[in-house]
């Protein structure tokens, strides 16, 4: 079976990851204004609820399926056998998930209120079953995955702006969103015939897959608890409006996390190679640069978005979302532990084959998040859910850094953080002076001006302090400008 180079696959994966936060940035201001706080809250609540039914239907197949199929991909008969067995398991649990969902809709009042929305959202269960995305990842068809994904997202974007015009269109928007994310899985089913043998299968052996599938399911469930349970609990305890406020704040946070942690995915293959070949000096040098770069970008990003949180909410959602400001200021703090834990998890533990420690930290984070949400949401609403997220992420970061401490702690250089702190102080002072002189009324104009001033002041301070990465970036930009001349 023909496969592309690792560099090409990495490029496709980076494009795919980038699209995951570019498209929401395009649609968020429009959807937030057209649908309103309550309807966006309803959609977010339904999506979070269905994520649990979808998780149960898939068990750990999305992760285990990649490994299982990759091992036999050179044998067409074994590959077909494995795919058929996994799809059969998925189908059995999908039926159970649908039955449970229908029963829940008739027995849980909150679900009954949103029965239509839940049933539309539940289409992801069926589409992920026939989509077999894990199969295409196993045979490294990243170009196909990326092109297909971008095409359907673009079509859904056109449908959104053409058809969703008023708050009552929230059901239509939900359907379009499902189409954009999961509709391409129909193409997967048709396209799979190209790769899967037509030979008959004599006997299915489902039992051999059950133990690893449930192991991966346990990890996925723990992750899902502290990524979706806050929205579900908020919906039950405080209602759709609070979910709408929380949803806007967390979407901003998620976009920033995706952008700021993208480096970890890019470095993983190189770090894995250095570890496998025993090149410890190169490994430590690259990790040191990664730590420095993460601190250099993450700390000022969190500070800046806390300062301009009001303008960001006004631009993305309008005045009706102003109660999201406090929530955004809290939840963006989670970016710090997430980014620094990403170094421990993706760049140290994963290349060393110590993924089990990631599972320990995730389970602990899920438990802490559940307890924190139970205590904070009834008193603080969306802000309580945001604070619970921050506490959970700090817990995860502490545990992951502890298990990676031998490599991690030597990376923490005091001088680098001192320069970053001074740079942040200078940039914040520059913003203070700017607001004394001029303060544009239009939110997007104010954000753009403040971003420019903050960025220039921060970069100038780092260059004057002779920060190595800042100087390296400046030299590269200067060299490219000279070449163009």
Secondary structure, 3 states (H helix, E strand, C coil): CCCCCHHHHHHHHHHHHHHHHHHHHHHHHHHHHHHHHHHHHHHHHHHHHHHHHHHHHHCCHHHHHHHHHHHCCCCHHHHHHHHHHHHHHHHHHHHHHHHHHHHHHHHCHHHHHCHHHHHHHCHHHHHHHHHCHHHHHHCCCHHHHHHHHHHHHHHHHHHHHHHCCCHHHHHHHHHHHHHHHHCCHHHHHHHHHHCCCCCCCCCCCCHHHHHHHHHHHHHHHHHHHHHHHHHHHHHHHCCHHHHHHHHHHHHHHHHHHHHHCHHHHHHHHHHHHHHHHCCHHHHHHHHHHHHHHHHHHHHHHHHHHHHCHHHHHHHHCCHHHCCHHHHHHHHCCHHHHHHHHHHHHHHHHCCCCCHHHHHHHHHHHHHHHHHHHHHHHHHHCHHHHHHHHHHHHHHHHHHHHHHCHHHHHHHCCHHHHHHHHHHHHHHHHHHHHHHHHCCCCCHHHHHHHHHHHHHHHHHHHHHHCCCHHHHHHHHHHHHHHHHHC
